[in-house]
Amino acid sequence: MLTRHIRNGVAFWRDDELLASSGITVAFSERVGGASAPPFASLNLGSHVGDDPAAVEENRSRLLAALDFGEMRGRLTCAQQVHGSRIERVGSSLVGAGGSALPGARLPVADADALLTTLTDTPLMLLFADCVPIILVRPSVPAISVVHAGWRGALAGIAGEAARVLSAIEGDDDIVAYIGPHIGPCCYQVSDERVSQFSNTFVTLAPADGRLDLAAAVAEDLVRAGVPMERQKRHGMCTADNIDRFFSYRAENGLTGRHCAVAAIAGASI
């Protein structure tokens, strides 16, 4: 259900059918089409990795323009991701937090690994370089949530909890989940202890040879929260296996940029 687009050199994946039917944009960026120099080449969206802030600012503007979010640039909202499980609902007071990468700009939403909103014209963006990006959508409200799940967040059930918070908002229970590009079990080797932690928590993860399928854990967590597999859509590409398209913290030895998951509801604010 995700279609790859390249606009003015910027590559991203988007659900075009959802956009046409509901006015909700769900997108995952690639790493090409930006202004950053190596090792952050080129569409690095992370302001915390050591890249030139002016390049990051330009990259964010390019991506938003490619997504037709240009007029929403000042309302872009980001979080200080800490590999935790806290979910922050974005109301009017938080709109624009962390949207600018320039020194002295407004700080991002503190200590949050999931953002949720019913506000329109307010893009929510979280950053990734192997961890699992999840976007949750309730078209009937409308409402969106963008979730960052590293192994700690996945084990703590952040995806399922975000789905439960979204479900609690009045309206039809019609959540659709999008699981974006992330490191796959082909490349994600961890300790036996870590594998055991997950296999003891998620029944779909049997003890294996030190390789961990984070997306499978996220998918099971979402099912437990009431989002069946038929309403979960997976991108499927491994970031570590495709560093020409995505940033990978593990494959690039920790010195790399960040791609994103971004979502927004079009229209007048409710």
Secondary structure, 3 states (H helix, E strand, C coil): CCEEEEECCEEEEECHHHHHHHCEEEEEECCCCCCCCCCCCCCCCCCCCCCCHHHHHHHHHHHHHHCCCHHHHHHCEEECCCCCCCEEECCHHHCCCCCCCCCCCCCCECCCCEEEECCCCCCEEEEECCCEEEEEEECCCCEEEEEEECHHHHHHCHHHHHHHHHHCCCCCCCCEEEECCECCCCCCECCHHHHHHHHHHCCCCCCCCCECCHHHHHHHHHHHCCCCHHHEEECCCECCCCCCCCCCCCCCCCCCCCEEEEEEECCCCC
